[in-house]
Protein backbone atom coordinates (compact mmCIF):
# COMPACT_ATOMS: atom_id res chain seq x y z
CA UNK A 1 0.00 0.00 0.00
CA UNK A 2 1.32 3.45 -0.92
CA UNK A 3 2.51 5.61 1.98
CA UNK A 4 0.40 8.70 2.69
CA UNK A 5 1.61 11.73 4.60
CA UNK A 6 -0.02 12.42 7.97
CA UNK A 7 -2.67 15.12 8.12
CA UNK A 8 -3.68 17.52 10.87
CA UNK A 9 -7.23 17.67 12.21
CA UNK A 10 -8.64 20.66 14.09
CA UNK A 11 -11.43 20.03 16.61
CA UNK A 12 -13.71 22.52 18.36
CA UNK A 13 -14.99 21.19 21.68
CA UNK A 14 -17.62 22.10 24.25
CA UNK A 15 -17.57 20.65 27.73
CA UNK A 16 -19.00 21.02 31.20
CA UNK A 17 -15.99 21.20 33.46
CA UNK A 18 -17.69 20.17 36.70
CA UNK A 19 -16.51 16.56 36.74
CA UNK A 20 -13.14 17.14 35.06
CA UNK A 21 -9.82 17.90 36.76
CA UNK A 22 -9.16 20.46 34.06
CA UNK A 23 -8.03 20.16 30.46
CA UNK A 24 -4.47 18.91 30.90
CA UNK A 25 -3.69 15.20 30.91
CA UNK A 26 -3.06 13.78 34.39
CA UNK A 27 -2.04 10.19 35.17
CA UNK A 28 -4.74 9.43 37.76
CA UNK A 29 -7.46 12.05 37.26
CA UNK A 30 -10.19 12.52 34.68
CA UNK A 31 -9.38 15.34 32.25
CA UNK A 32 -10.80 16.62 28.98
CA UNK A 33 -7.56 15.99 27.11
CA UNK A 34 -7.50 12.47 28.51
CA UNK A 35 -11.04 11.70 27.34
CA UNK A 36 -10.39 13.04 23.84
CA UNK A 37 -7.11 11.14 23.51
CA UNK A 38 -8.75 7.95 24.76
CA UNK A 39 -11.53 8.27 22.18
CA UNK A 40 -9.11 8.99 19.34
CA UNK A 41 -6.86 6.09 20.32
CA UNK A 42 -9.90 3.80 20.30
CA UNK A 43 -10.81 4.92 16.76
CA UNK A 44 -7.28 4.87 15.34
CA UNK A 45 -5.98 1.84 17.21
CA UNK A 46 -2.86 3.65 18.41
CA UNK A 47 -1.90 6.32 20.97
CA UNK A 48 -2.76 9.88 19.91
CA UNK A 49 -1.52 13.17 21.39
CA UNK A 50 -3.94 16.12 21.38
CA UNK A 51 -2.77 19.74 21.68
CA UNK A 52 -5.24 22.28 23.11
CA UNK A 53 -5.45 26.06 22.83
CA UNK A 54 -5.03 26.36 26.60
CA UNK A 55 -5.37 24.61 29.94
CA UNK A 56 -8.71 25.27 31.57
CA UNK A 57 -8.80 24.60 35.31
CA UNK A 58 -10.80 21.95 37.13
CA UNK A 59 -14.46 23.00 37.11
CA UNK A 60 -14.07 25.52 34.25
CA UNK A 61 -16.31 25.07 31.21
CA UNK A 62 -15.80 25.61 27.47
CA UNK A 63 -18.01 26.43 24.52
CA UNK A 64 -15.10 26.78 22.12
CA UNK A 65 -11.99 24.88 23.14
CA UNK A 66 -9.84 24.28 20.07
CA UNK A 67 -7.38 21.41 19.78
CA UNK A 68 -5.54 19.49 17.07
CA UNK A 69 -4.04 16.07 16.43
CA UNK A 70 -2.26 14.29 13.60
CA UNK A 71 -3.51 11.11 11.94
CA UNK A 72 -2.74 8.99 8.85
CA UNK A 73 -3.53 10.65 5.54
CA UNK A 74 -5.78 7.80 4.45
CA UNK A 75 -8.28 9.04 7.06
CA UNK A 76 -9.16 11.99 4.83
CA UNK A 77 -12.90 12.53 4.84
CA UNK A 78 -13.42 10.48 8.00
CA UNK A 79 -16.51 11.60 10.03
CA UNK A 80 -14.58 12.70 13.11
CA UNK A 81 -17.37 14.66 14.76
CA UNK A 82 -19.94 11.87 14.62
CA UNK A 83 -17.45 9.14 15.48
CA UNK A 84 -15.92 10.91 18.47
CA UNK A 85 -19.26 11.97 19.91
CA UNK A 86 -20.41 8.36 19.70
CA UNK A 87 -17.65 7.14 22.02
CA UNK A 88 -17.00 10.10 24.33
CA UNK A 89 -18.91 10.87 27.56
CA UNK A 90 -21.82 13.29 27.38
CA UNK A 91 -20.07 16.13 29.22
CA UNK A 92 -17.69 16.72 26.30
CA UNK A 93 -18.76 17.11 22.67
CA UNK A 94 -17.10 17.83 19.32
CA UNK A 95 -18.81 20.83 17.72
CA UNK A 96 -16.70 20.85 14.58
CA UNK A 97 -13.92 18.81 12.97
CA UNK A 98 -11.95 19.77 9.88
CA UNK A 99 -8.62 19.23 8.18
CA UNK A 100 -6.11 21.97 9.03
CA UNK A 101 -2.86 23.17 7.44
CA UNK A 102 0.26 21.31 8.53
CA UNK A 103 1.54 24.42 10.33
CA UNK A 104 -1.64 25.01 12.33
CA UNK A 105 -1.08 24.79 16.07
CA UNK A 106 -3.99 25.08 18.50
CA UNK A 107 -1.86 26.68 21.23
CA UNK A 108 0.84 28.69 19.49
CA UNK A 109 -1.30 30.12 16.69
CA UNK A 110 -3.79 31.98 18.89
CA UNK A 111 -4.42 35.68 18.32
CA UNK A 112 -6.90 36.26 21.15
CA UNK A 113 -9.18 34.40 23.55
CA UNK A 114 -12.44 35.29 25.23
CA UNK A 115 -13.71 34.04 28.56
CA UNK A 116 -17.01 34.85 30.23
CA UNK A 117 -17.63 34.75 33.96
CA UNK A 118 -21.17 34.53 35.38
CA UNK A 119 -22.11 35.99 38.76
CA UNK A 120 -25.30 35.25 40.72
CA UNK A 121 -26.53 38.22 42.76
CA UNK A 122 -29.67 37.07 44.59
CA UNK A 123 -28.75 36.73 48.27
CA UNK A 124 -31.40 34.22 49.35
CA UNK A 125 -30.95 31.40 46.84
CA UNK A 126 -29.29 30.15 43.67
CA UNK A 127 -31.29 28.22 41.09
CA UNK A 128 -30.22 24.56 41.15
CA UNK A 129 -29.97 24.65 37.34
CA UNK A 130 -27.39 27.46 37.55
CA UNK A 131 -25.31 26.43 40.56
CA UNK A 132 -22.65 24.70 38.45
CA UNK A 133 -22.24 27.72 36.16
CA UNK A 134 -22.20 30.78 38.44
CA UNK A 135 -20.44 32.25 41.44
CA UNK A 136 -23.18 33.11 43.93
CA UNK A 137 -21.38 36.23 45.14
CA UNK A 138 -24.49 38.17 46.20
CA UNK A 139 -25.27 41.87 45.59
CA UNK A 140 -22.52 44.09 44.16
CA UNK A 141 -22.11 47.68 43.00
CA UNK A 142 -21.75 47.54 39.22
CA UNK A 143 -20.54 51.13 38.93
CA UNK A 144 -17.55 50.45 41.17
CA UNK A 145 -16.76 47.25 39.30
CA UNK A 146 -16.96 48.92 35.90
CA UNK A 147 -14.69 51.74 37.07
CA UNK A 148 -12.13 49.14 38.14
CA UNK A 149 -12.59 47.26 34.85
CA UNK A 150 -11.59 50.39 32.92
CA UNK A 151 -8.30 50.44 34.84
CA UNK A 152 -7.57 46.83 33.89
CA UNK A 153 -8.20 47.27 30.16
CA UNK A 154 -5.24 47.78 27.83
CA UNK A 155 -1.65 46.54 28.00
CA UNK A 156 -0.32 45.91 31.50
CA UNK A 157 1.97 43.67 33.47
CA UNK A 158 -0.56 41.35 35.13
CA UNK A 159 1.92 39.61 37.46
CA UNK A 160 -0.31 40.48 40.45
CA UNK A 161 -3.09 38.41 38.88
CA UNK A 162 -1.09 35.29 38.02
CA UNK A 163 -1.08 32.23 40.26
CA UNK A 164 2.09 30.20 40.55
CA UNK A 165 2.77 27.15 38.44
CA UNK A 166 3.66 28.38 34.95
CA UNK A 167 7.08 29.11 33.46
CA UNK A 168 6.63 32.02 31.04
CA UNK A 169 8.83 34.73 29.55
CA UNK A 170 6.53 37.70 30.17
CA UNK A 171 3.51 38.58 32.31
CA UNK A 172 2.50 41.47 30.04
CA UNK A 173 -0.87 40.98 28.37
CA UNK A 174 -3.38 43.22 26.57
CA UNK A 175 -7.06 43.14 27.54
CA UNK A 176 -9.10 44.51 24.65
CA UNK A 177 -12.53 43.97 26.20
CA UNK A 178 -13.77 43.79 29.78
CA UNK A 179 -17.51 44.35 29.78
CA UNK A 180 -20.73 43.40 31.58
CA UNK A 181 -24.07 42.19 30.26
CA UNK A 182 -27.18 40.67 31.87
CA UNK A 183 -27.14 36.91 32.40
CA UNK A 184 -29.77 34.38 31.28
CA UNK A 185 -31.87 34.97 34.41
CA UNK A 186 -32.85 38.15 36.20
CA UNK A 187 -30.35 37.43 38.98
CA UNK A 188 -27.08 37.30 37.01
CA UNK A 189 -24.41 39.35 35.32
CA UNK A 190 -21.89 38.02 32.82
CA UNK A 191 -18.43 39.57 32.54
CA UNK A 192 -16.59 39.21 29.23
CA UNK A 193 -12.76 39.17 29.12
CA UNK A 194 -10.96 39.29 25.76
CA UNK A 195 -7.16 39.45 25.55
CA UNK A 196 -4.20 38.40 23.46
CA UNK A 197 -3.47 35.82 26.12
CA UNK A 198 -4.10 35.01 29.77
CA UNK A 199 -1.83 34.02 32.62
CA UNK A 200 -2.53 31.10 34.95
CA UNK A 201 -5.95 31.73 36.58
CA UNK A 202 -5.74 35.37 35.49
CA UNK A 203 -9.45 35.75 34.68
CA UNK A 204 -10.49 34.20 37.99
CA UNK A 205 -8.09 36.48 39.85
CA UNK A 206 -9.37 39.55 38.02
CA UNK A 207 -12.94 38.51 38.76
CA UNK A 208 -12.14 38.06 42.44
CA UNK A 209 -10.70 41.57 42.49
CA UNK A 210 -13.70 43.09 40.70
CA UNK A 211 -16.16 41.41 43.07
CA UNK A 212 -14.18 42.67 46.07
CA UNK A 213 -14.50 46.13 44.56
CA UNK A 214 -18.24 45.62 43.98
CA UNK A 215 -18.67 44.57 47.63
CA UNK A 216 -16.95 47.74 48.83
CA UNK A 217 -13.85 45.97 50.11
CA UNK A 218 -11.62 47.66 47.52
CA UNK A 219 -11.80 50.94 45.65
CA UNK A 220 -10.93 51.32 41.96
CA UNK A 221 -7.75 53.08 43.10
CA UNK A 222 -6.88 50.01 45.18
CA UNK A 223 -7.24 47.89 42.05
CA UNK A 224 -4.81 50.19 40.23
CA UNK A 225 -2.33 49.89 43.10
CA UNK A 226 -2.58 46.08 43.05
CA UNK A 227 -2.00 46.05 39.28
CA UNK A 228 1.02 48.35 39.60
CA UNK A 229 2.50 46.34 42.47
CA UNK A 230 3.04 43.15 40.46
CA UNK A 231 2.59 41.30 43.75
CA UNK A 232 0.00 38.48 43.85
CA UNK A 233 -0.18 38.64 47.66
CA UNK A 234 -1.75 42.11 47.49
CA UNK A 235 -4.80 40.90 45.50
CA UNK A 236 -7.97 39.19 46.79
CA UNK A 237 -8.53 35.44 46.61
CA UNK A 238 -9.10 33.64 43.32
CA UNK A 239 -12.75 33.45 42.21
CA UNK A 240 -14.22 29.91 42.11
CA UNK A 241 -13.96 28.01 38.81
CA UNK A 242 -17.58 27.15 38.03
CA UNK A 243 -18.55 30.64 36.85
CA UNK A 244 -15.92 30.65 34.09
CA UNK A 245 -16.38 29.53 30.47
CA UNK A 246 -13.99 29.70 27.50
CA UNK A 247 -16.20 31.09 24.74
CA UNK A 248 -13.94 31.98 21.80
CA UNK A 249 -10.47 31.36 20.39
CA UNK A 250 -9.29 33.42 17.41
CA UNK A 251 -6.34 32.44 15.23
CA UNK A 252 -3.90 34.37 13.10
Wavefront OBJ file of the C-alpha trace (Angstrom):
o trace
v 0.000 0.000 0.000
v 1.318 3.450 -0.919
v 2.515 5.611 1.981
v 0.399 8.695 2.689
v 1.606 11.732 4.596
v -0.025 12.422 7.970
v -2.669 15.117 8.117
v -3.679 17.519 10.867
v -7.233 17.671 12.212
v -8.645 20.658 14.093
v -11.433 20.033 16.605
v -13.706 22.521 18.359
v -14.990 21.188 21.679
v -17.615 22.104 24.248
v -17.571 20.645 27.729
v -18.999 21.018 31.195
v -15.994 21.202 33.460
v -17.690 20.172 36.702
v -16.510 16.564 36.741
v -13.142 17.143 35.060
v -9.823 17.898 36.757
v -9.158 20.461 34.055
v -8.033 20.163 30.459
v -4.468 18.905 30.895
v -3.688 15.198 30.911
v -3.062 13.777 34.395
v -2.040 10.192 35.170
v -4.738 9.428 37.764
v -7.455 12.053 37.256
v -10.194 12.516 34.676
v -9.378 15.337 32.255
v -10.796 16.625 28.978
v -7.559 15.986 27.108
v -7.498 12.473 28.509
v -11.042 11.697 27.336
v -10.391 13.041 23.835
v -7.111 11.139 23.506
v -8.752 7.953 24.757
v -11.531 8.273 22.183
v -9.111 8.986 19.338
v -6.865 6.090 20.316
v -9.898 3.800 20.298
v -10.808 4.917 16.764
v -7.280 4.873 15.339
v -5.979 1.845 17.208
v -2.857 3.652 18.411
v -1.902 6.325 20.972
v -2.758 9.883 19.905
v -1.519 13.170 21.389
v -3.938 16.119 21.376
v -2.774 19.741 21.679
v -5.243 22.276 23.114
v -5.454 26.056 22.829
v -5.029 26.360 26.599
v -5.372 24.613 29.937
v -8.713 25.270 31.570
v -8.800 24.596 35.313
v -10.800 21.953 37.127
v -14.457 23.005 37.111
v -14.071 25.519 34.255
v -16.310 25.072 31.212
v -15.800 25.613 27.474
v -18.012 26.426 24.521
v -15.102 26.781 22.118
v -11.993 24.884 23.143
v -9.837 24.276 20.070
v -7.381 21.409 19.779
v -5.545 19.488 17.070
v -4.036 16.066 16.434
v -2.258 14.290 13.603
v -3.514 11.106 11.939
v -2.736 8.985 8.852
v -3.533 10.650 5.541
v -5.778 7.797 4.454
v -8.278 9.040 7.061
v -9.162 11.994 4.825
v -12.903 12.526 4.840
v -13.417 10.481 8.002
v -16.509 11.597 10.031
v -14.576 12.701 13.113
v -17.371 14.662 14.757
v -19.937 11.866 14.623
v -17.450 9.139 15.479
v -15.919 10.908 18.467
v -19.260 11.971 19.906
v -20.413 8.362 19.695
v -17.645 7.144 22.018
v -17.002 10.105 24.333
v -18.914 10.866 27.557
v -21.824 13.290 27.383
v -20.066 16.129 29.219
v -17.690 16.715 26.297
v -18.763 17.107 22.668
v -17.095 17.833 19.324
v -18.815 20.832 17.721
v -16.695 20.848 14.581
v -13.923 18.805 12.974
v -11.953 19.770 9.875
v -8.617 19.227 8.185
v -6.107 21.974 9.032
v -2.861 23.166 7.436
v 0.263 21.313 8.535
v 1.544 24.418 10.334
v -1.640 25.007 12.335
v -1.081 24.786 16.071
v -3.993 25.083 18.501
v -1.862 26.683 21.225
v 0.845 28.689 19.491
v -1.296 30.119 16.695
v -3.794 31.979 18.890
v -4.417 35.677 18.323
v -6.901 36.263 21.148
v -9.178 34.401 23.551
v -12.445 35.289 25.231
v -13.715 34.036 28.558
v -17.009 34.848 30.227
v -17.626 34.750 33.965
v -21.165 34.527 35.379
v -22.109 35.987 38.765
v -25.300 35.246 40.720
v -26.529 38.225 42.764
v -29.666 37.073 44.594
v -28.751 36.734 48.266
v -31.404 34.217 49.345
v -30.947 31.399 46.836
v -29.293 30.148 43.666
v -31.285 28.224 41.089
v -30.223 24.561 41.153
v -29.971 24.651 37.342
v -27.393 27.459 37.553
v -25.311 26.433 40.558
v -22.651 24.696 38.450
v -22.238 27.718 36.164
v -22.196 30.785 38.441
v -20.439 32.254 41.438
v -23.178 33.113 43.934
v -21.377 36.228 45.137
v -24.485 38.173 46.204
v -25.267 41.866 45.591
v -22.521 44.090 44.156
v -22.113 47.676 43.002
v -21.746 47.537 39.225
v -20.544 51.132 38.932
v -17.548 50.452 41.166
v -16.758 47.250 39.298
v -16.962 48.922 35.899
v -14.686 51.736 37.066
v -12.130 49.140 38.139
v -12.590 47.260 34.846
v -11.586 50.393 32.918
v -8.300 50.437 34.837
v -7.571 46.834 33.886
v -8.195 47.265 30.157
v -5.243 47.783 27.835
v -1.648 46.540 27.997
v -0.321 45.914 31.499
v 1.972 43.674 33.467
v -0.562 41.354 35.128
v 1.918 39.613 37.464
v -0.309 40.483 40.450
v -3.087 38.408 38.877
v -1.090 35.294 38.024
v -1.084 32.232 40.260
v 2.089 30.199 40.550
v 2.770 27.150 38.442
v 3.658 28.385 34.950
v 7.083 29.107 33.463
v 6.631 32.023 31.035
v 8.831 34.727 29.553
v 6.532 37.703 30.170
v 3.506 38.576 32.306
v 2.502 41.471 30.039
v -0.875 40.979 28.368
v -3.383 43.220 26.570
v -7.058 43.140 27.541
v -9.098 44.512 24.650
v -12.534 43.971 26.205
v -13.772 43.791 29.780
v -17.512 44.354 29.785
v -20.733 43.396 31.575
v -24.074 42.192 30.255
v -27.178 40.668 31.870
v -27.140 36.912 32.402
v -29.772 34.382 31.279
v -31.871 34.966 34.411
v -32.846 38.152 36.199
v -30.348 37.430 38.978
v -27.083 37.302 37.012
v -24.411 39.355 35.317
v -21.890 38.020 32.818
v -18.432 39.573 32.544
v -16.589 39.207 29.232
v -12.759 39.166 29.122
v -10.960 39.290 25.762
v -7.160 39.450 25.553
v -4.198 38.404 23.456
v -3.466 35.823 26.123
v -4.103 35.009 29.767
v -1.825 34.021 32.622
v -2.531 31.096 34.954
v -5.953 31.728 36.576
v -5.742 35.369 35.490
v -9.449 35.753 34.681
v -10.490 34.198 37.994
v -8.089 36.481 39.853
v -9.365 39.550 38.022
v -12.944 38.514 38.764
v -12.142 38.063 42.439
v -10.697 41.568 42.489
v -13.704 43.089 40.699
v -16.161 41.410 43.067
v -14.179 42.674 46.066
v -14.501 46.133 44.559
v -18.240 45.619 43.985
v -18.667 44.568 47.630
v -16.949 47.743 48.832
v -13.847 45.967 50.113
v -11.619 47.660 47.517
v -11.802 50.938 45.647
v -10.930 51.322 41.959
v -7.745 53.084 43.103
v -6.879 50.013 45.183
v -7.238 47.886 42.047
v -4.814 50.188 40.228
v -2.327 49.885 43.097
v -2.579 46.080 43.045
v -2.001 46.052 39.279
v 1.016 48.351 39.598
v 2.497 46.338 42.472
v 3.040 43.150 40.462
v 2.586 41.297 43.746
v -0.002 38.480 43.847
v -0.178 38.638 47.656
v -1.754 42.106 47.489
v -4.798 40.900 45.504
v -7.967 39.188 46.790
v -8.530 35.444 46.610
v -9.102 33.638 43.317
v -12.751 33.448 42.207
v -14.219 29.912 42.112
v -13.958 28.006 38.812
v -17.582 27.147 38.030
v -18.551 30.641 36.849
v -15.922 30.646 34.093
v -16.379 29.533 30.472
v -13.992 29.702 27.504
v -16.203 31.088 24.739
v -13.942 31.982 21.805
v -10.465 31.364 20.385
v -9.294 33.425 17.407
v -6.342 32.442 15.232
v -3.895 34.367 13.098
l 1 2 3 4 5 6 7 8 9 10 11 12 13 14 15 16 17 18 19 20 21 22 23 24 25 26 27 28 29 30 31 32 33 34 35 36 37 38 39 40 41 42 43 44 45 46 47 48 49 50 51 52 53 54 55 56 57 58 59 60 61 62 63 64 65 66 67 68 69 70 71 72 73 74 75 76 77 78 79 80 81 82 83 84 85 86 87 88 89 90 91 92 93 94 95 96 97 98 99 100 101 102 103 104 105 106 107 108 109 110 111 112 113 114 115 116 117 118 119 120 121 122 123 124 125 126 127 128 129 130 131 132 133 134 135 136 137 138 139 140 141 142 143 144 145 146 147 148 149 150 151 152 153 154 155 156 157 158 159 160 161 162 163 164 165 166 167 168 169 170 171 172 173 174 175 176 177 178 179 180 181 182 183 184 185 186 187 188 189 190 191 192 193 194 195 196 197 198 199 200 201 202 203 204 205 206 207 208 209 210 211 212 213 214 215 216 217 218 219 220 221 222 223 224 225 226 227 228 229 230 231 232 233 234 235 236 237 238 239 240 241 242 243 244 245 246 247 248 249 250 251 252
